[in-house]
């Protein structure tokens, strides 16, 4: 998802379970559609931003920060792709090609954000019980109990990956030819730090509340202007959490309950991952994700699985690839040239994808299928089953764009 005029890394607005296609629908039009179509779900925005904090200009500086332990663990890759060009970048954790493959635990915090909408005085708080959520639980409780943080058994393309968190299972499968049979893992703690809710009041000029009656939902839905919001994140919210240990050495994950984002008045984006250089010129990565209980969009942690996987494989937003397209949210006629592993298989577009469905503690979660490193760079695949995505959708690597597609 693009953050216009924001100093941002690659980020994405994604959603599982949409009807086919994706339009940018202004709220007024969306409201009219809902009045006419009952329970038809809102559309989402899928666009691509450009990073100003990552890339060649800052790569050496960020590598020095990693070496000194000043930021999250990162490893460098360099590969010659199918187009005969060399591509370099950084991923989270430890190199799967290095000796001494072992577990890397990434320090993280779940940061519930309590949103008060000034237009309606309504409060959207992910840290309190929500009668529209599964079991009437709070959204932060549901997320911590999900496969983002808790272990589950995964088989990918016929390979038994093991019992672990979804993003670790993906990364192991991503480099299965290198790490099969080894204790290579990149994980969060299964008991992540959950901070007290941060309170944010959204001015009427920067957000609006959409009544559930417009879309036949369980509760109202809030929308916030993305530029106003991301400035609030970088300039107010994250600095306010420094005293609680939040900083470049860890990965804060901001969590919202039924609050999406508008861009130039257009609805709606549900999540993104981002980075910036803080006041000490240290790389700070973070993500923002919505868990929808309103019924305006549907889904649970599919968005989060997309965004956190992209953070893992493209934490600074500057990892280049050969241009690709005509897959997932990058529709025919468009090309993209970055290592965003969720985008080629974003549900709701023309590319069939196979979500994982996992039930933990009586709650069923959906996890988006993700593209492997080898899909972007070429054969042979390093991934599980010799395929090019983690649940069988891609059996060949990307074709050069234009025209794009998959071999």
N, C-alpha and C positions, 0 to 999 in steps of 0.2 A: 504494500500500500504506500503510495507516494505521500510524502509530507511536503507540500509546497513551501518554498522559502525557509524550510527547516534544515539545519545542518544535520543531515540524517544519513544512516546507512540503509541498505536495502531492507525493505519491510513489506509486508503483504497483508491485504485484507482477504481472508479466506473463510469459506463456510461449507460444511458438509450438508448434503441433503437438499440442495436447491433444485428447483425445476430447471430444465435444460436452458442454457444460455445465461447471460448476465448483462443487464443493462444498467446504466447509471440513471437512477430515477430520482428526480427532485422530490423532496418530502411532500409537497402539495400534490403532485401526481401520484405518489405512493399512497397518500391518504385517500385520494379519489378511487384508486384501484381497490383499496381495502374495503371501502364502503360498497363497492360494486361486487367484489369477489369474495367476501366473507373471510375465510381462513387462508387465503393465498398469502404466501410469505413475502416479506420484503426482499428486494434485490440487494446486491452488495457491489462495492467498488473494488476493482482489481487493477491497480496501476503500479508503475515502477519508479522509485525515486533514484536519485544519484547521491552517492556519499561524498562528503567533503572531509571526512576524518580518516578514511582508510585509503589504501592504494599505495602506489610506489613512493609518493612524496613523504609519507609517514611510516612506511614499512620498517625501515631501519630503527627509527625511534621506538616503535611499538615492540620490536624484537628485543631491544635493550631493556624495555620495561619488563618483558616476560622473563628475561635472564635474571634480572635483579629481584624478581618476585613482586613487582609493584602492581601487576595486573593479573587477570585470570590466566591459568596455564594455556598456552597456545603452542602449536607446532607448525613448522613450515613445510609446504610441499612444493615440488617442482615436477612437472610432467610434460612430455612431448605428446601432443594430441594428434588426432587423426588428420588434422590439417598441416602437420609437420611443424607447427609453431610450439614454443615452450611457454607454459603458463605456470605462474607461481602464486602462492597465497598462504593463508593461515587458517587453521581449524582449532577448535577447542580441544584440550586434553593433551595426550601424548601420542607421538607418531606410531601408527600401527606397523611401520617398517623398521622401527628401532629395536635393538635388543632390550631385554628386560621388560617385555610387555607386562603391564600391571594395571591395577585400578587407579584411576585418577578421579578423586571426588571434588566436584566443583561446589564451592561455597555459594549458597543461594538463600534468598529470603522471599517468602510470599508476602506481598504488601497489599492487603485489602484496601481499597479506596472507597470511602463513604462519600457518595455524590449527593449534594443537595441542589436541586434545580430551582433557581429563583423564579422561573416563570410559573411554576406550580407549587413550590414549597415542598415538593415530594422528595423523599429520601430513598436512595438506592444503595444499600449497604450489604456487601458480600460477607460480612462477618457476623450477621445475625440470621436467625432462622427465616427461611423463605417458604411460604406455603405453596409456592408454585414449583419448587425444586423437588427432586426425588426424595421421598421420605420426609419432606418438610425441613431438610437440613440447610445449613448455611452453605453458600457457594465456596467459601474457602475450605470448609470441611470436605466437600465433595472433590475439590481439586487435589488436596493433599492425599486423599484416599484413592486417587486415580492412578492409572499406569504411568503418568508422568513422573510420579515419585515412588510408587509401590511396585513390587516385583510381580511378574506374571510370566508364564511359560510361552515362549514364542518359537514357532517354526516358520521359516521364511524360505520360500522356493524349494521346499523339501528338506532344508537343512535345519537341524535342531540347534537353535541359537542359545537356548538356555532360559533360566528363570531370571528375569532382570527387568529394569524399567524400559519403556518402549523406545526412548531415544537412544539408550545404550544398545538395545537389541538391533536397532537400525544401523548404528555405527559399526557394530561388530559384523553385521551382515554386509555392510557397505564394503568392508575390506576382509571378507571371509577367507580368501585365499592366503592372506597374511596372518590372520589371528585365530583361525580355527584351532581348537585344542590348547589355546593359551589363556591366561587370566587377564586378557585385555578388556578393560571396561572404562567407560567415561560416564560417571553417574552423579546424581544428586544424593544427598542423604535421604533415607526413607522417612526421616523425621525432620523435614526442613523447618527452619525458623519461620514462624508466622508472626509478623509484627502486629501491633495494635493498629486498628484501622486509621488511615490518614483521612482527614476531613477536607473536602474541597467543595466550595460553593461556586456554582456556575452561573455567571451573569446571564440575564435574559437575552442579551445581545449575542451570547456565545453558545447558547444551547436551548433546546426545547423538549418538552415532554409530549409524547404521542400516546393518547389514551388507548387502552386495550380494546375498546369498542371499535376502533378503526380497523383492526386486523383480527378480531375474534380471539384475542389472546387471553392469557391467564392474569397478566398484570400489565401495567403501563411500561412503555419503553422510553428511555431517555437518549437524546442525541446531543453530541458536543462537537463544536468546530475543532478540527484536528490541529490547526495551527495554534489556536489558543491553548489547547490541551497540552501539546508537546512542549510548548514553551513553559507551561506550568510544571511539567514533569522535570525538565532539565534545570530550570531556574529556581523552583520552589520545593517540589516534593523530594527529589533526590538529595539536594543539599540539607534538607531538614532531617534526613535520616542518617547523616554521617555519624552523629553521636551514638547511634544504635549499631554501628559497625558496617553500614552500607557504604560501599565504595568500589574502586576499580578492581579490588582483589576478589570480588564476588559478583553474582548475577542477580540483581533484584528483578522479581517478576510481579508487576503490578496487575492487580486483579479487580475486575469490575463485574457487577451483577446487572445484566440487562441494560447496559449503557454502550451505545455505539458511537461512531464518529461520522461527521459530515465533512465534505470538502467542497468549498464554494457553494454551500447550501445543498449539496447532493448527498443522498443517503444510500448506503451506509457502509462503513468499514468496521470490522469486529476485532482486529488485532494487528499488531506489527512488532517487529524487533528493530532495534535502533542502537546507535552508539554515538558518542561525541567525546571530544577531548575536554576534560574538566579544567578548572582553574589552574591546576598544576600540570596541565598538558598530559595527563594520564588518560589512557583509553578506558572509558566507562561504557559497558554494554548493559542493555536492559531489554525487557519486553513488556508489552501491555496487551492483555487479553480479556475478552468478555466471555462470560459463561451466560448464555441466554436462557432465562427461565420465563421470559415474557410470552414466548410462542411466536414472536414477530419474525424470527429467523429459524429457530429450531437448532438442533445440534447440542453438543456438550463440550468436549475438549478437542474436537477435531481441529478447530482453529489453533488452539494452543500447541497441538502436536506438530502442525505445520510450521508455526513460527519458531518454536524452540529448536526444531530440527534445523531450520535455516540459520538460526543463531549459532548452532554447533558447527556447521560446515562453512559458514560465511559470517563470522562474528563481527567483522568490521565493515562488511558490505562491499569490500573491494576485490573479492576473488574473481578474476576474469576467467572466461571460458570461450571456446569458439561460439559464434552466434548460433542460436537455436530458436525454434519457434514452431508454430502450427501444432502445438501440444498444450493441453491444459488451458490455463488462463491466458497464455500467449497465443492468441488465435491466428489463423491463417492471414498472411499479409503483414504480420508483425514479427520482429526478431528481438531477442534478449541475449545478453552475453555475460551472465553471471551465474555463480554456483548457488542458486536458490533452489534447494532440493524439493520444495513443496510445489512450486509453481507448475511444473510440467504435468502434474497429476491432480491439480485442484479439482475437486468434484463440481459438477454442475455445468461442465463444458463438454466439448465433443470427444475428449479422450476418456475412454473407459478406465476407471480406477477401482481398486479393490480395498476398501477400508478393512482394518482389523476391528473386530468387536470383542471386547473383553468385559467380563462381569467380575467385579470385586465388591465384597461386602454387600451384595444384593443390588448394586447399582451397575447398569450397563453403560459402558463408555465406547465411543467410536474414535478411531485413530486413523488419520489419513495415510494412504500409501505414499511412499516417498521415492524419488529417483536416486539411483546410485551415482557416485563419483564417476564411474566408468561410462554412464550414459552420456555425460557431458564431454568426456575426453576420448572415448573410443575403445575398441576391442583390443585384446580379450578382456572380458569382464573380470574384475577382482572380486565381484560380489557373490553372494550365496546363490548356489545353483547355476552359476555361470550366466545369470540374467542381469538385467539393468535397472530393476526397481525391487522393492522389498516384498511385494506380493504378486509378482508375476505379470504385471501389465506390460512392461517393456522387455522384449526379447532381443532387441538390438540397440545399438547406440544411436545418438542423435544424428540427424542429417544436417549438413550445413544449411544455414538460413541466409538468404532465401533459397529455396522455398520452405525449408524446415521439415519437420516430421521425424520419424524414427525408422531406422533400417529394420 
